[in-house]
Amino acid sequence: MKSGVSKRPEEADSQPEFGPWLPQASILIVDDEPGMRNFLVRTLEPYCKRIEQAADTVEASALLDTHHYDVVILDNIMPGKSGVEWLGEQRRIGFFADAILMTAYADLETAIQALRAGAVDFILKPFRSNQLLNAVARCLDRVTLLRENQLLRHQLQATSDHLLLRDKLIGHSRQIGEIRETISRVAPLPTSVLITGESGTGKEVAARSLHDLSDRADKPFVPVNCAAIPGDMIEAELFGHLKGAFTGAGSSRDGLFMHAHGGTLFLDEIGELPMALQSKLLRAIEDRKIRPVGSEREVPVDLRFVFATNANLEQAVEEGRFRADLYYRVNVLQLEMPPLRERGDDIRELASLFMQKLSVQLGMPPVPFTDEVVSGLLAYEWPGNVRELRNTIERTLILGRFPAEFHSTQSLLLPGGETLQDMEKRHILMVLEEAGGNRAEAARRLGISRKTIDRKLMDWNG
């Protein structure tokens, strides 16, 4: 076997007819003739990221067990086993690359056998370099388009959030500044990251920022909401399946792990994974290999894992609902997203951004922010966090006015002239005193985070 990774020469950049995917391609050549293998390597190597070669089907099978290839170029007539026979055998045990069959015989029977075995194209010997490059480019275009379409359908089905929530981290609060700094430090590293925080705090936004600042930014970012996929379907959705693996599996299909190959896989609501799948996920993380449903072969994958949860995974481990070994594997570096109520003037900035963007989307005039409205927005606790703020702004645009609780400072006054802020301060200080000054215990009794108490005490003492 001979392998190599080479950069394209400058003249290769002037060949746009071969498409944008060739420079990223990983290709396996299977041919028993050294001269043909050398010709194929010389033709493809200047244009492709990785080229490997095998002299027979036994060597090729071993390579498929250890590496993922985008395209396999296969000779049909070889000693022992024909290319068509080997390809059909590999499809049955788990083979997810596109295959191009080389043959010297242009008869209809060979073409039919090649298609039945799973070849997506075949070229006749002798052929020119451009014919080979165009055949590979067609395969890459096909598989890229197929994966992009499947990923788009998954994203549309898996989330109802508007793209506006996934643009970038907005705000200038200390908490968001610390999140940005941590992301910039960890993004270039291959380290897995666990993002925690309440629902709607922007965990996917942080995950996308990690991806965009990494060396995988030009590869796919695949978000998966583990709680949104039915339990009986999640293994096939994540790992893929072979044709006939279960009722309704009319054809083989790549899973979301393969869609994320080379990029980032974001597993949201990781705490909702069924126990049976947690062990398989652990093995995939450790070995960087997956076994599609119905496959006898493990498929190598190259990706970065980012996880997220709004649940207490430590408690889930204690209660036996989450594997301890998986928890320690995903919790290499934890990033805690702050709730919106702790982000101060970020609320005003986010509200203004949503008003500007959504007014254009809905074709409605912006509703002005009065001082009374701003005070109401800042005083509200926002249990639904950024998502609730966005929905509030959309509802405001549709109705043409802010909801009553944000519209007048009179709604913030209690009998006797005490404001909600005064009542909140009095109540928190009372509970803190009852807890003997223990802020963690006071936070537990109040049902808020320790950081919330720290911030409010700092504000009141400041």
N, C-alpha and C positions, 0 to 999 in steps of 0.2 A: 504494500500500500504506500502511496505517496500522497502527501498532503501539503498544502501551503496556503498562506494568506498573503495577498499582494495588493498593492495599491494600483489603481488604474493609471496608465500613462496619460499625459496631457492630451494626446490625440483621441483618447476614448471619450473625453468630455465633449468632443465635437460630434458625437454619434447619437443625437436625440432619438433617432428612429428606433433604437432598441429599448426605449422607455426608461422611467425613473427608478424601476425596482431592481434592475440588473446589478447595480453596484452594491446592493445589500444582500444579494442572493447567496445561499449556501447550496452547492450542487455536488451530487455524487455521480461518478461515471463508472459503469459496470461493463467491461469488455475484456475478453481473453486475449485480444491482440495488442501487444505493447505499442505498435506503431499507431493504431487507431486511438489508443488512450493518450499517447503523446500529442497527437494532432488535436484532440478535443481539449486537452489541458492548455495547449498553446493558444487555441482559439478563444477559450473562455476566461483564462486566468487574468488577462489585462482588464476585464470588465467586471468581474465578480469578486465578492468578498472572500469566499472560501470555496476551494475546489478539492475534493478527495476522490480517489480512484480505487477500484477493486478489480482484481483479475478474474474473479469467479463469483458465483452466487453465494457461496459459503462465506467468503470474506465480506461480501456486501451485506449479508444478513447480520454479521457481527457488528458492522459499522452502524446499521440502523438501530441496533440495541443501545448504542452509546451516544449517538448524535441525531439531531434533527436536521433534515434537509428540505429545502423548498422544492427542488426538482431532482429527479433521478433520471439519468440518460442511460438507456439500457440496450445492449445488443440482443437480438433475438436468437441467433444461432451461436450457442456456446456448448462446450463439452459437458456431458452429464445432464444438464437441465436447460431447456430453452428459456429465453427471457420471458415469454408469455406464460409459461408454466410457473416460473418463479414469482412473477408479478401477481398472478392469481392466488398463489399460496400466501404471499405476504399480505394481500388485501384481506384474506380471511382471518389472519391472526392479528392484524392491526398495522396498517400502513397508511399514513395520512399525507404523504407527499404526492405531487403531480409527477407522472412518469411519461417520458418520451421514448418510444421504441424505435430503434434503428433496424432496418431490414433491407436486404438486397432484392427482395421479391415483392413486387407490387400487385399481388393477387388479392382478390376480394376476401378469400377465406382468412388470410393472415390479418387483414384489416379488421374483420369481424371478431376474430379471436383476441386481437389486441384490445379492442373496445370492451369486450366482455371481461377481460382480465383487469380492466381498470386503467388502461393507458388513455391519456387525454390527447395525445398527438403522436404521429410517427413520421419519420423522415426516411427517404429512400437513399441508399448508397448507390453511387458516390454522390456526395452533396458538397456545396460550397460553405464557407464560413458564415456568410450572411444568412443562409438558410437555417443553420443551426442556431445562430443568435436570435433570429426572429422567432423560431419555435420556442426557445426558452422564454423570450420576452412575452409571447402570447400566454404561456403557462402562468407566468408571474402576474400578468394583468388579470387573468381569470381568477386566480386564487385570492389576490388582493381585493378585487371587486366583490367576490363572494363573501369574504370575511367582513369587509366593511358593511355590506348589506345586512349580514346576520347581526353584527354588533349594533348597527343602528336600530334594528328591530328590537333587540334586547334592551337598549337604552330607553326607547320609547315606551316599552312595556313596563320596565322596572322602576321608572320614576315619573312622578307628576310634577316635580319641581321645574320651574322655569329656568332657562339657561342663565338668567340674570343673577341667580343665587350662586352660580358656579364661576363667575368671572374671575374674581381675585379677592384677596383679603383686604377689606376696606376698613379704614379707621386709623387714628393716631394715638389711641390710648396706650398706656404702659403695657397692659396685658397683650395687646395685639403686637406691639413692638417686640416683646419677648418671644412671641410665637414666630414672628418673621425671622428673628435672629437664630432661633433654634433650627428652623427649617433650612435656612441658608447654610448652617453648619453641617447638617446631616444629609442634605440632598445629594451631594456628590458621592456619598458612601453607599455601599450595597446593603447597609443595615436595614432590617425590617423595623417598621415603626407601628406602634399602637396609638391611635388617636382616640381619646376619651372625651366625654362631655355630654351635656344634655342634648336632647333632640333639637335640631334647628340651629345649633351654634356654629355651623360651618365646617364640619369635619371633612366633607368631601372637597370643599374649597381648599383646605389645608393639604389634603392628599394630592390634589391637582398641582398645587404649588410645589410640593416635593418632586413630583414628576417633571414639571416644567423646568426646574432648576437642576435636574440631574442630567447625566450623559445619555439618558434614554428618552430625552424630550422629543426626539423625532420619531419615536416608536409609539405603539398604541398605549393609551391609558384606558383600562377597562374597569368600570365601576360595577360591582355586584352587590345588590341588597339581598343578603342571605335570608332575611325574613320574608321577602316577597316571592320567593320561588317555592312551590309546593314541595313538601318533604320527599315525595316519591319521584320527583323529577330533578332534584338539585344535583345528584351525582352525575347524571347524564349532561345536565346543563354546564357543569363545571369541567368535567373531564372528557366529554364527548362520548360517542358510541359507534359501534359498528352496525352495519346493515343486519337486521334480524335479531339484534341483541335483546329486544323486548317487543311486545305488541305495539304496532304503530311505527316501528323503526324501519321505514321503507328504504332508507339509504344511510350510509355512514355520514357522520357529521362531527366536525371539530367542536370541542368545548370552549368555554370562555378562557381557560388556561392557555389554549393554543392561540386564541385571538389576541391574547396579551403577550405572546412570545416576543422577546426582545425588549418589552416595555414594562409597564407597571400594572399589577393586578390589585385593585382596591376592594377588599372584602369588608363591606359595611355590615353592621349588626352581627358581628362574628359570634356573639353569645347565643344567637338563635339557631346555630347549626345543630342538626340532630347528632346525638352521641355516636351513632354508627359512622357518620361521615367525618367526625372529628379525628379519628385515628388515621383515616386516609389522607386528610389534609395535613396532619403532622408528618406523615411519611413524604408527602409531596414537597413540603417545605424543606425537610432535611435532605432528601435525595435529589430534589429538582427533577423528578420523574413522575409521570402520571400514568394510570392504567385506564384507558377508556372502557366503558361498559361493554362487555362481550369480547374484549381484546385479550390475547395471550401475551402481548408485548407491552412493556412499559415504554412510554414515549418521553424522551428528554425535553425539558423546557428551560428556557432562559428568561427569567423575569424577576422583578422586584416585588416584594409583598408589602402592602400597607393595609393595616387592619383598623377597624373603628368599632366602637360600642358606646351605647349610653347606659349599659348595665354595669353592675358591680361584678366583675369577673372573679375577684377573690371570693366573694360570697357565693357565687355560682360554683366555684371549685369546692368550697366547704360543704355545700349542699349536694354535691355529686352530680350537678347538671353540666359541668364543664371539666374537661380533662386537665389535671394539674400539669402534665408534661406539655400539653399544647399551650396552656397559659404561659408557662415559663419560656416557651419557644417564641410566642408572638410578642411577649412583653420585654423585648430587648431594650427599646427606648420608647418611653411614653410621652405623648404630647397631649396636654390637657387644654381643651378649648374653653375659654371663659364664657359664662352665660352673658347675654346681652345686658342684663341689669347691672353688671359690674363694669361696663365699658364706658360709662359716662357720656361724654359728648359724641362718641361714635354713633349713638342713637340718632342724633340730629343729622350727622353726615350720611348715614345709611338711608334715613327717611328721605333726605333731599335727593339722593341718587335714585331711589326707587320711584319717587315722584317724577323725576325728569325722564327716566327710561320708560316707565309704564304709561305715562301720558302720551308718549309717541306711539307705543304699541297699541293702546286702546283708542287712539285718535280723540282724546278728550283733553280739555284745558287743565293745566295744573291747578291744584287747590292751594292757596297761599298758606304759609305757616305764620300764624300770629304768635306773639309772645306767650299768650295763654295756652295755645296748642303745644308749643315747644315745652312749656313747663309740665303739661300733662303727659307728653311723651316721655320726658325724663323721669317723671315720678312713677310711672307705671312699671310693674315688676316683669313684664314680658315672659310669662312662663313658656311660651312657644318660641322664644328667642327671635333670631333674625327672620325665620320663616313667618312667624306671626306678624312681625313688623311689616314685611312685604305684603302679606295678605290684607293688613289694615290699610295700607296705602292704596292698594287696588280697590278695596271696598270704598274708600274715601273718594277716589276718582269716579267710580260708578255712581255714587250718591250725590256727588258734588259738594260734600262737606265732611268734616271729620266727625266720628262718633261723639256723642254727647260727653262721654267721660274725658275726652281730650279737648273739648271745645271751650270750656269755661272754667276759670279758676274757682268759681263758686262751687263746682262739683267736688273740689278738693278740700272744702271746708266742712268741718264737723260742728255739731251743736256746741256753743260756747266759744266759737272762733278758733278752735284747735285745727291745725291742718293735718293731713294724712302723714306728712313727714314728721310732725311733732309726735303724733300718736305712735308711729313706728319706732322713733328714737326712744320714747318712754318705755315701750313694751320690750324692746331688745335689751335695754339697760336693766330692766327689772328681771328678766330671765337670766341675764348674765350674773346679776347679784345673787339670785337663787341658786345658780350653779357654782357659787363660790369663786367667781372670776374665771372659771374654766371655759375658754372660748369654744373648744371642740364640743364639750357637753352642751353648752348653750346653743350651738349651731344644730346639734342633733335634736334638741327639744323644739327648736323653732322650725326645723325642716328646711334649713338653708345651709349653704356651704360655709366652712370656716373662713374662707377668703372673703365672703360677703361681710361677715362681722368685722374682720380686720380692716377692710376698706372703709366701712361706715364709721368705725371708731377713729380711724385716721382723719376722715372728713370732719367729724364732730370736734376733734381735738385741734384741728388745723386752723 
